[in-house]
Amino acid sequence: MPRPHSSRSGLLRLLGPLAVLGTQQEAPVWFDLALQRARDCSSERQVPAGMQRAFSAIEHAVAVRQSKTVLLQAGARANAGGEEAARGGRYWSIAHHPEQATYYGRVVASTPNISNVCEVGFNAGHSTAIWLSSNPAARTFTFDIGTLDYTPRAMRKMQRLFGGRFNVFVGPSELTVPLEAPQILRQMQKTKLTASAWCDLLHVDGDHDTMPTYNDFFNMFSSGMARCNQTLVLMDDVCDLHNCHCRTKNGRPWSPCHGPSRALQLMTHLGLMTILDKHFGVADRGWVLAAPTCQGAHAWPHPCDPSVWRDHFHITERNFKKGLWARFQCDDWEAQMRTEMAAPFTVL
């Protein structure tokens, strides 16, 4: 299928001077097309039928699992408890927000250039259902810690619905992304004649603390799975930190928005990411469509680097080493830095 043509001017106006840095490649034209197609659906309130069927299948799986849990714990009202859990799961998911669900679906279905969707965070699989039901040519590479009791059942449901198009890797993303990246890239390379050999779309919606969110982006780009100016980015649960509208069912501020928002703020400040489109204050959610305007994988500061956690996130050394040092395998990073510093300089 021929690739669509559109004017570069709209995207370049959005990217500004960061669109071309040195010899790096310009952002592809299809970014602009994806942005325009997504904006066209901003007022829609009804999700497509295929997407709705996928949502219902997931929620049935969650309800069955939760019904068994309620039956074991209380011995009564199992079905009612499971259905309530499923409804609660929908409220906290993108499925409860048709504007966002339709926007996401338009992005992934907007051009034939999107074939590999990489995502951190699965939960019950609503966003995964959007990618796979909206674009029959898309396949997902999904990373999730898998600790929620209904998540395995939802994953099995996705595999039955979409077969080999749904690829999932269970475990902490700070470990599984760098571990599985070589295998995934080899798999992508085998189909490079019909699809790209990297993630065309990246969605990060896993751990909602600031540093883990940044770390997920770091691992995706440093591993080569995501590429600067080649991978379109969607981020969920973000807000304007000066006027955050993320709320719970009871109207209270929802703190999990703050972590991803701070990570996004850092990435834009460092010139690693440029926001193309933002939706803040829509209902109780916010999301952004962004372009990674970095100059290569080396441009991403390592999360163990003190300039990241101390200067940008204002985390004390004691707190960082107490909670995140081991999680991000900073001992390995520190040893590597010492080795590089001790290596003799070569004069060419």
ROMARVEX-144022 format. One record per residue (C-alpha): x, y, z; residue number from 1; residue in three letters; chain. Coordinates in steps of 0.05 Angstrom, whole numbers, plus 5000, padded with zeros to 4 digits. Last residue first. Example, Ala and Ser with C-alpha at 12.3 -4.5 7.8 and 13.67 -1.06 7.14 Angstrom:
<rs>
     X     Y     Z  fiza  lumke  kelo
  5273  4979  5143     2    SER     A
  5246  4910  5156     1    ALA     A
</rs>
This chain:
<rs>
     X     Y     Z  fiza  lumke  kelo
  5863  5209  5342   348    LEU     A
  5882  5217  5415   347    VAL     A
  5856  5160  5457   346    THR     A
  5838  5175  5529   345    PHE     A
  5855  5122  5580   344    PRO     A
  5796  5084  5612   343    ALA     A
  5786  5101  5685   342    ALA     A
  5724  5145  5672   341    MET     A
  5694  5090  5629   340    GLU     A
  5705  5037  5682   339    THR     A
  5676  5083  5736   338    ARG     A
  5615  5096  5694   337    MET     A
  5604  5022  5682   336    GLN     A
  5609  5007  5757   335    ALA     A
  5558  5062  5771   334    GLU     A
  5510  5034  5719   333    TRP     A
  5516  4963  5747   332    ASP     A
  5504  4989  5818   331    ASP     A
  5446  5029  5791   330    CYS     A
  5404  4968  5777   329    GLN     A
  5341  5011  5768   328    PHE     A
  5306  4976  5825   327    ARG     A
  5369  4974  5868   326    ALA     A
  5377  5050  5868   325    TRP     A
  5303  5065  5871   324    LEU     A
  5279  5061  5943   323    GLY     A
  5334  5073  5993   322    LYS     A
  5385  5100  5943   321    LYS     A
  5335  5152  5919   320    PHE     A
  5313  5170  5989   319    ASN     A
  5383  5180  6014   318    ARG     A
  5406  5218  5953   317    GLU     A
  5349  5267  5961   316    THR     A
  5297  5273  5906   315    ILE     A
  5290  5341  5875   314    HIS     A
  5260  5313  5810   313    PHE     A
  5302  5353  5762   312    HIS     A
  5367  5367  5798   311    ASP     A
  5369  5306  5844   310    ARG     A
  5336  5250  5805   309    TRP     A
  5362  5269  5736   308    VAL     A
  5429  5303  5750   307    SER     A
  5444  5246  5798   306    PRO     A
  5449  5197  5739   305    ASP     A
  5414  5133  5760   304    CYS     A
  5356  5149  5713   303    PRO     A
  5406  5148  5654   302    HIS     A
  5403  5212  5614   301    PRO     A
  5371  5202  5546   300    TRP     A
  5412  5232  5489   299    ALA     A
  5451  5167  5478   298    HIS     A
  5389  5136  5446   297    ALA     A
  5390  5187  5390   296    GLY     A
  5382  5262  5379   295    GLN     A
  5316  5270  5418   294    CYS     A
  5254  5299  5386   293    THR     A
  5208  5244  5411   292    PRO     A
  5140  5266  5383   291    ALA     A
  5080  5273  5429   290    ALA     A
  5006  5259  5435   289    LEU     A
  4981  5277  5504   288    VAL     A
  4930  5252  5554   287    TRP     A
  4887  5277  5610   286    GLY     A
  4833  5246  5652   285    ARG     A
  4777  5267  5700   284    ASP     A
  4729  5296  5647   283    ALA     A
  4776  5330  5597   282    VAL     A
  4820  5375  5640   281    GLY     A
  4881  5367  5597   280    PHE     A
  4879  5343  5525   279    HIS     A
  4945  5355  5492   278    LYS     A
  4970  5353  5420   277    ASP     A
  5039  5354  5389   276    LEU     A
  5080  5355  5453   275    ILE     A
  5155  5353  5440   274    THR     A
  5199  5302  5474   273    MET     A
  5273  5294  5488   272    LEU     A
  5287  5369  5490   271    GLY     A
  5310  5366  5562   270    LEU     A
  5252  5408  5586   269    HIS     A
  5203  5366  5545   268    THR     A
  5229  5302  5578   267    MET     A
  5228  5333  5648   266    LEU     A
  5156  5358  5641   265    GLN     A
  5134  5290  5615   264    LEU     A
  5165  5257  5677   263    ALA     A
  5130  5308  5721   262    ARG     A
  5063  5293  5687   261    SER     A
  5074  5218  5693   260    PRO     A
  5084  5226  5768   259    GLY     A
  5028  5277  5780   258    HIS     A
  4971  5239  5749   257    CYS     A
  4977  5184  5802   256    PRO     A
  4956  5237  5854   255    SER     A
  4882  5238  5838   254    TRP     A
  4852  5302  5866   253    PRO     A
  4784  5288  5898   252    ARG     A
  4720  5291  5857   251    GLY     A
  4689  5230  5890   250    ASN     A
  4700  5186  5829   249    LYS     A
  4773  5207  5831   248    THR     A
  4800  5269  5797   247    ARG     A
  4854  5291  5748   246    CYS     A
  4842  5365  5736   245    HIS     A
  4913  5391  5748   244    CYS     A
  4922  5466  5744   243    ASN     A
  4995  5483  5753   242    HIS     A
  5017  5411  5739   241    LEU     A
  4979  5412  5674   240    ASP     A
  4956  5340  5670   239    CYS     A
  4977  5270  5652   238    VAL     A
  4940  5204  5661   237    ASP     A
  4957  5174  5593   236    ASP     A
  5017  5185  5548   235    MET     A
  5018  5172  5473   234    LEU     A
  5083  5173  5434   233    VAL     A
  5098  5168  5359   232    LEU     A
  5162  5131  5343   231    THR     A
  5206  5154  5285   230    GLN     A
  5233  5221  5308   229    ASN     A
  5276  5187  5361   228    CYS     A
  5268  5112  5360   227    ARG     A
  5232  5063  5405   226    ALA     A
  5255  4991  5410   225    MET     A
  5328  5012  5407   224    GLY     A
  5344  4990  5478   223    SER     A
  5361  5062  5498   222    SER     A
  5294  5087  5473   221    PHE     A
  5248  5037  5508   220    MET     A
  5292  5034  5570   219    ASN     A
  5293  5110  5579   218    PHE     A
  5218  5115  5568   217    PHE     A
  5205  5063  5621   216    ASP     A
  5255  5098  5667   215    ASN     A
  5218  5164  5661   214    TYR     A
  5154  5130  5686   213    THR     A
  5193  5095  5741   212    PRO     A
  5222  5162  5763   211    MET     A
  5156  5199  5767   210    THR     A
  5111  5148  5800   209    ASP     A
  5053  5123  5757   208    HIS     A
  5080  5053  5744   207    ASP     A
  5051  5031  5677   206    GLY     A
  5017  5075  5626   205    ASP     A
  5070  5087  5572   204    VAL     A
  5043  5082  5501   203    HIS     A
  5093  5077  5444   202    LEU     A
  5073  5077  5371   201    LEU     A
  5116  5058  5311   200    ASP     A
  5158  5012  5354   199    CYS     A
  5218  4986  5314   198    TRP     A
  5233  4944  5252   197    ALA     A
  5179  4975  5209   196    SER     A
  5128  4932  5174   195    ALA     A
  5118  4895  5109   194    THR     A
  5190  4885  5087   193    LEU     A
  5213  4892  5159   192    LYS     A
  5178  4827  5179   191    THR     A
  5238  4788  5203   190    LYS     A
  5268  4852  5234   189    GLN     A
  5208  4858  5281   188    MET     A
  5221  4789  5310   187    GLN     A
  5295  4806  5318   186    ARG     A
  5275  4871  5353   185    LEU     A
  5230  4832  5400   184    ILE     A
  5286  4784  5419   183    GLN     A
  5335  4840  5431   182    PRO     A
  5283  4880  5472   181    ALA     A
  5264  4823  5519   180    GLU     A
  5315  4837  5575   179    LEU     A
  5316  4912  5567   178    PRO     A
  5240  4915  5572   177    VAL     A
  5232  4859  5623   176    THR     A
  5274  4888  5679   175    LEU     A
  5249  4960  5688   174    GLU     A
  5182  4933  5663   173    SER     A
  5172  4890  5725   172    PRO     A
  5145  4823  5701   171    GLY     A
  5100  4794  5647   170    VAL     A
  5116  4800  5573   169    PHE     A
  5057  4801  5525   168    VAL     A
  5050  4793  5450   167    ASN     A
  4981  4803  5420   166    PHE     A
  4980  4798  5344   165    ARG     A
  4993  4723  5352   164    GLY     A
  4920  4709  5370   163    GLY     A
  4873  4769  5372   162    PHE     A
  4811  4747  5410   161    LEU     A
  4838  4684  5443   160    ARG     A
  4903  4720  5462   159    GLN     A
  4863  4779  5489   158    MET     A
  4821  4732  5532   157    LYS     A
  4884  4700  5559   156    ARG     A
  4911  4768  5578   155    MET     A
  4845  4786  5614   154    ALA     A
  4851  4721  5654   153    ARG     A
  4923  4738  5673   152    PRO     A
  4902  4809  5694   151    THR     A
  4845  4789  5741   150    TYR     A
  4888  4779  5803   149    ASP     A
  4929  4842  5794   148    LEU     A
  5004  4829  5799   147    THR     A
  5018  4823  5724   146    GLY     A
  5078  4870  5721   145    ILE     A
  5058  4889  5650   144    ASP     A
  5095  4896  5584   143    PHE     A
  5058  4893  5518   142    THR     A
  5086  4884  5448   141    PHE     A
  5025  4896  5404   140    THR     A
  5009  4879  5333   139    ARG     A
  4976  4924  5282   138    ALA     A
  4950  4905  5213   137    ALA     A
  4878  4899  5235   136    PRO     A
  4880  4970  5262   135    ASN     A
  4823  4993  5308   134    SER     A
  4810  4927  5343   133    SER     A
  4883  4914  5358   132    LEU     A
  4902  4982  5384   131    TRP     A
  4838  4994  5423   130    ILE     A
  4839  4925  5454   129    ALA     A
  4909  4939  5480   128    THR     A
  4881  5003  5513   127    SER     A
  4827  4962  5548   126    HIS     A
  4874  4907  5571   125    GLY     A
  4853  4893  5642   124    ALA     A
  4917  4922  5673   123    ASN     A
  4962  4927  5612   122    PHE     A
  5019  4975  5627   121    GLY     A
  5079  4991  5584   120    VAL     A
  5060  4992  5511   119    GLU     A
  5092  4979  5444   118    CYS     A
  5051  4983  5381   117    VAL     A
  5083  4956  5317   116    ASN     A
  5044  4967  5252   115    SER     A
  5033  5041  5247   114    ILE     A
  5055  5065  5178   113    ASN     A
  4989  5044  5146   112    PRO     A
  4960  5110  5171   111    THR     A
  4905  5135  5217   110    SER     A
  4886  5069  5250   109    ALA     A
  4931  5077  5311   108    VAL     A
  4916  5150  5320   107    VAL     A
  4841  5142  5306   106    ARG     A
  4835  5088  5359   105    GLY     A
  4870  5131  5411   104    TYR     A
  4823  5189  5397   103    TYR     A
  4762  5142  5399   102    THR     A
  4784  5116  5468   101    ALA     A
  4798  5187  5492   100    GLN     A
  4731  5215  5473    99    GLU     A
  4696  5150  5494    98    PRO     A
  4720  5156  5566    97    HIS     A
  4696  5097  5608    96    HIS     A
  4736  5049  5564    95    ALA     A
  4800  5087  5582    94    ILE     A
  4801  5051  5648    93    SER     A
  4785  5072  5719    92    TRP     A
  4711  5070  5706    91    TYR     A
  4717  5005  5667    90    ARG     A
  4750  4970  5726    89    GLY     A
  4695  4994  5772    88    GLY     A
  4643  4965  5725    87    ARG     A
  4681  4900  5724    86    ALA     A
  4686  4899  5800    85    ALA     A
  4611  4912  5805    84    GLU     A
  4599  4854  5757    83    GLU     A
  4642  4809  5799    82    GLY     A
  4607  4828  5864    81    GLY     A
  4538  4817  5834    80    ALA     A
  4559  4749  5808    79    ASN     A
  4589  4728  5875    78    ALA     A
  4531  4751  5918    77    ARG     A
  4551  4700  5971    76    ALA     A
  4609  4659  5998    75    GLY     A
  4646  4720  6023    74    ALA     A
  4719  4708  6006    73    GLN     A
  4715  4649  5958    72    LEU     A
  4653  4674  5924    71    LEU     A
  4681  4745  5919    70    VAL     A
  4744  4718  5886    69    THR     A
  4705  4674  5838    68    LYS     A
  4662  4734  5819    67    SER     A
  4725  4775  5808    66    GLN     A
  4750  4725  5756    65    ARG     A
  4682  4721  5721    64    VAL     A
  4675  4797  5722    63    ALA     A
  4745  4807  5693    62    VAL     A
  4731  4759  5636    61    ALA     A
  4664  4793  5622    60    HIS     A
  4700  4860  5624    59    GLU     A
  4749  4838  5571    58    ILE     A
  4695  4812  5525    57    ALA     A
  4655  4876  5534    56    SER     A
  4715  4920  5516    55    PHE     A
  4729  4878  5454    54    ALA     A
  4657  4885  5432    53    ARG     A
  4660  4961  5443    52    GLN     A
  4723  4966  5400    51    MET     A
  4689  4929  5344    50    GLY     A
  4627  4973  5350    49    ALA     A
  4665  5039  5345    48    PRO     A
  4665  5083  5408    47    VAL     A
  4609  5134  5415    46    GLN     A
  4619  5204  5444    45    ARG     A
  4656  5238  5386    44    GLU     A
  4677  5310  5396    43    SER     A
  4752  5301  5389    42    SER     A
  4745  5255  5329    41    CYS     A
  4777  5301  5277    40    ASP     A
  4835  5314  5324    39    ARG     A
  4857  5242  5317    38    ALA     A
  4858  5245  5241    37    ARG     A
  4898  5310  5242    36    GLN     A
  4950  5282  5290    35    LEU     A
  4958  5217  5253    34    ALA     A
  4968  5255  5188    33    LEU     A
  5021  5300  5218    32    ASP     A
  5059  5240  5246    31    PHE     A
  5054  5210  5176    30    TRP     A
  5103  5261  5149    29    VAL     A
  5161  5230  5187    28    PRO     A
  5199  5270  5240    27    ALA     A
  5262  5296  5208    26    GLU     A
  5325  5253  5214    25    GLN     A
  5382  5276  5257    24    GLN     A
  5441  5312  5224    23    THR     A
  5443  5371  5271    22    GLY     A
  5376  5380  5304    21    LEU     A
  5315  5382  5258    20    VAL     A
  5245  5385  5287    19    ALA     A
  5271  5418  5351    18    LEU     A
  5267  5487  5320    17    PRO     A
  5191  5485  5318    16    GLY     A
  5158  5417  5329    15    LEU     A
  5087  5444  5320    14    LEU     A
  5104  5487  5260    13    ARG     A
  5142  5428  5231    12    LEU     A
  5081  5385  5239    11    LEU     A
  5035  5432  5202    10    GLY     A
  5086  5448  5147     9    SER     A
  5102  5377  5128     8    ARG     A
  5045  5373  5078     7    SER     A
  5012  5306  5067     6    SER     A
  5026  5243  5028     5    HIS     A
  5001  5174  5047     4    PRO     A
  5047  5113  5040     3    ARG     A
  5030  5068  4982     2    PRO     A
  5000  5000  5000     1    MET     A
</rs>
